[in-house]
Amino acid sequence: MDRTREEAVELLKKLSEAHGAPGQENEVRRIFRNELGEGVSTDRAGNIICERKGSADSPRIMLAAHMDEVGLMVQAITGDGLIKFLPLGGWWAHTLLAHRVRIRTRDGKQIVGVIGAKPPHFLSDSERDKLMKIEDMFIDVGARNAEDVRNFGIRLGDGIVPDTPFVRMHNPDLLLSKAFDDRSGLAVMIHAMRELQTMPHPNTVLAAGTVQEEVGTRGARTAAFHIDPDLAIVIEGAPADDMPGMSREEQQCALGAGVQLRIMDSSAILNRRFIDFAIDTAEKHGIRYQVAVRRKGGTDAAPIHVHGSGVPAVVLAVPARYVHTHNTIIDISDYLSAFKLVLKLIETIDREVAGVLCSFED
């Protein structure tokens, strides 16, 4: 397992540091293609799909993990050379100020800047107590004027992501980087698909790296149409709740407690038979897991589970602290739990099992 662990860390570093704002997932898509090679194709929305045929054409099992991260987009350039921006995905404004970002230009250059606003010295007492709006912030890339910005290659519509290096923390099982929502899930999926090159399985698996999840699960809709699966396993990076402000009784996504199996969120109530099957599989093989019922949030399961005449789906997630910020933390043991459970499910689900999971006869 040490080899698997180190392979996981290497893949997580590569993916988390990649630039992948919604609608501009090129760099992440390139990594997906390089890691999996054979059997890879794209659809016209930008999703990338890899197929691994087992001993049977069906059931067709869709794995889904989104390539994009919460990001920003260049909205305007001021005469003084400062950049106004729009959020892509769910940001809380106060997590943005004073952080470094990278703007990806059309020719692939990445320009570093810092998010600024009026300094505290110039804020009135009433302004200090208010949440600063994103429209009052700007990005400073060290330009003297708008012409400088254009000479840097920056144009309206360019994607922006946090400038955050991957760090293995003092506890080496804890990893710190940006975008573990959902690069942790994407890494699990790619890692599993590499294993399937030599692992027998009684089905056909199609893994989709989806686009634009953070702005409305848009890519998953076209990916599900393209794949037309019998069953789906959505692999996510879920917000951890093991922190001040949450009681132990309410915690359903703690670091180090295993893969999260989500029963519902505001976008989907998942197939209960499939969830129970995943729980039974985890318990049979000694895989640590935790179960969650969420009031809010959503995943690619939202469009996938209502595709066609319906697709039984489960959501497996790697807990991540501080998602939708510049710095997120995961525990490699949770990643490995998710990785093992995905492989065990694929190893087990044949035509007979799929028939039971897809049946609603009581």
N, C-alpha and C positions, 0 to 999 in steps of 0.2 A: 504493500500500500504506500510505502515511502515514494516509490517511483511515480505512482498515480498522483500523490500529493504534490510532488515537485512539478509534474506536468501541468497540474491544475494551476499552480501559482504562476508559472510561466505564461500560460494562456490568459489568465485573469489580468496580468500586467499588460500584456499586448492589447487586449480588448478594451480594458478600462481607460487606458491612456489615449486610445484612438478618438478622433474627432467625429462625432456623429449626431449633429443637431437634426431634428425632425425635417425630413425632406432632403437632407444632404448626408446620407449614410454611406457615401462612397467608400470611405476609408475602412469602415467596419465590414462592408460587403466584400472588400478586397481581402481582408483577413479571413473571412468565412471561406472564400473561394480557395485561397492558398492552403488553408488547413485541411480541407476536405477533397479538393481536386476533382476526382471522377464523379460523374453523375450529378453535376451542379448546373442549374439553369436559373434564369430570372424571369419574372413576369413583367408586364408593362407598367406596374405600379412601383417597381424597384425592389420587391421582395426577392430573396434568393432562396432556392429550394434544392435540397439534396435528397436523393432517393437511395435507399438500401433495400434491395429485394432479399427476402428470406426464402423459406421453403414453400411459401404459398403467396399467391397474389393478394389474398384477402385474409383477415381484415386489413384495411388501409389505416394505419395509425399516423396521425399528424402530430408532430412535435412543433411547438411554436414558442419562439422567444424573440422579443423585439430588439432591433439593432439601434434604435434612436435613444437619445437621452434628453432630459429637459435641457433646453438651450435658449438662445436668444437670436434675434435677427436684426441686422442693421436696418434702421427705419429712416434715418435722416442724418445728414452731416452738416454741422453748423459752420458758419463763416470762420469761427475761431478754431476749427479743426477738431471739434469734439463730436462724438457719435451718439446719437439717440437710438434707442433700441426697443424692440417689442419682445415680450416673453413668449417662448414656445414651450407650453406645458405649465404645470402648476408650481410656480415659484412663490415663496413668501418674501416680500420685498426686503425685509431686514436681513435676510441671509446673503444678499448680494453686495452690499456696500463694502468698499475697500478691498474686494477680492480681485485677483488677476483672472483674465480671460484670454482666449485665443480666437482670433477672427480668421476664418479660412477664406482666402480669396479664390477667384475663379481659376487661377493658374496653379492652385494647390499650396501657395505660400501660407504660413500661419503667422499672423501679426499679434504680438502680445500687447495687451492694454490693461488698464485698471479701472474698475467701476468707481466713479466719484459722484459727489453731490456737494451741496453747500456745506462748508466746514462747521463743526459745532460752535466755534467762536462767533459765527454770524447768525446763529439760530436764535429766535426769540424763545422765551419760556414756553409759550403755547406750541411752537413748532417742535421743541424737544420732546414733548409728550405725545406727539402724533406719529403714526406709521407713515414713513416717507413713501410717496408713490413712485412707482417705477418710471412714470413719465417725467419725474423731476430729477432722475439720475442720468448719467452720461458715461461714456467710456473714453478715457484719455489714452491715445496711442502714441503720444509724444509728437504730435503734429502741430505746426505753427498756424496752419490755416486749412481751409477745405481743399485747396490745391495740393497741399502736402499729403492729405489723406488719400486723394485720388492717385497721386504718384506712388503711394505705398501699394496700390492695387486694390484698395477697398472700394466696394460698390454697394449700392442699396441691395438688400436681399441676401447679403453674405451671412453665413451661419456663424454663430458664436457659442463656445462652450467654456466651462471652467478650465483654467490652467492649473491642473493638479497632478503632481507626480505620484506614481504608485509607491507605497512604502510598506514594508513588512515591519510591524510594530515590535516593541520590546518583547511582548509575548508573540513569538513568530507565527502562531496560529491565527492571529488577528491581522487582517489586511486593511490598509487605509488607501483609498483612492476615490476618484469621482466615478459616477455612472454605474455603480453596482446594480442599480435599477436601470437596465436589466442586463448589464454585461455579465453578471454572475450567472443568470439563467441561460444566457447565450453561450457562455463557456461550458456549462453543464451539457447543453444540447450538442455542441460541436464535439466535446470530449466523448459523449455517448456514441455519436455517429462514427467516430474513429474506431471505437471498440467494436461496432457492428460490422466492420470490414472483415473480421475474423470470427465473430460470435454467431452461432446459429440462432435463428429466431423464426417462429411459425407464422409470419405475417410480412407485410411490406410497410416499411417506415419511410415517411417523408418529413424531413425537417425543414421548417421555414424560418428564416431570419426575416422578421417583418419590419416594415417601415411605419413611421408616423403613429406609433401607439400613443405617445404622450400628448398628441393633439386630437385624439378621438378614435383610436384603434382602427385607423383607416386601412393600413396595409393588410391586416388580418382578414378583412372582409374579402379582398381580392384573392389572397392566398388560399382561403378556404374554398372559394369558387374554383380556383385552379386545381387544387388537390382533390376536392370532393371526398373527404375522409369518412370512415365509419366511426372512428373514435378520435379524441384529441387529448393530448397532454400539454398543457400550457406551463412553461417554466419561467418563473418570475424572480425578481428581487423585491421582497416585501418589506414594508417599513416595520422595523423592530419597535417594540413597546416596553422594553426592559430598562426603564429610565425614570427619574423623578417625575411625579405627576400621574403615574399609573400604578394602581394597586396590584399586588401579586395575583389577586383573584381575577383581575382583568387581563393579565398578560397572556397573550396567545402567540407571540412571535419574539422569543428571546434568543439572543446569541448563545450558541453552544447547546441548544436544546433540541436540535435536529431540524429536518426539513419541515416546512409548514404545509399542511394540507388545508386548503381553504374551502369551506362549505358554501359560503356566499359572501358577496359584497354588494354594493349598490348597482352593479352592472349585470350580475348573473347569480342565479341559484344553481349550483352545480349538481350533476347527476349523482343521486345518493348511492345507487348501487355501485357506481364506479368509485366513489369515495370510500365506501366500505371495503371494496375489493383492494384498493390501494392501502388502506389501514391494515387489513388482514395480511397483505403481502409484506408490509413493513414489519409487522410483529413476527411473522413466520421467519424472517431472515435477520431479526435483531437490529433493524434499522431505526434509529431514533427519529421521532416525528412529534409534531405538535399540531393541534387542530384549531382552526380559526373561523369565527363567524364575525364578519366585519360590517360595520354600519356604513362605511364609505369606501371609496376606492373603486378601481375597475382594472380589468386586464383584457388581453386579446381573446379571452374566453367569451367575452360579450358577443361579438359578431360570429364567432366560430360555432358556439353551441346552438345558434338558431339558423345555421346555414341549411339550405335545402329543407328536408323533412325533419331536421334536428340531428345534432351530433353530441352524443354523451361525452362529457369533458370533465377533466379534473385540473386543478391548478396546484402545482407544486412550487414552493418558493424558498429561496435562500434568505433568511432574515438579514436585514441591513439597517444599521443605525444611520439616522440623519439623511434619508433619501431626499432627493430634490434639493440638495445643497452642493457646495463645492467639495465636501469631504464626507465619504461614507465608509462604514466599517462592516466587514463580514468576518465570520469565523470559518476557517477552512474545513472544520469538522462538519458544519452544516452543508457546505458545498458537497462534501463527499457523501453525506446522507442522501442528498437529492440525486446525485450521480448514481449511487447504488440502487435507489428505488426506481429511477427511470429504466435502468437496465433490467431489473428484475421484472418490471411490468411488461417490457417488450419481450422478454424471454418467456413469459407465461401466457400472454394473450394470444390465443389462437381463434379459429373460426367459432368453435363451440363457446368459449368464454365470451367472445364479442357478442354472440347471439343472446346470451343471458344478460349482458350489460345493456344491450339495446332493447330488451323486451320490457314491456310494461304490463304483462299479464300477471295478475295477483293469484 
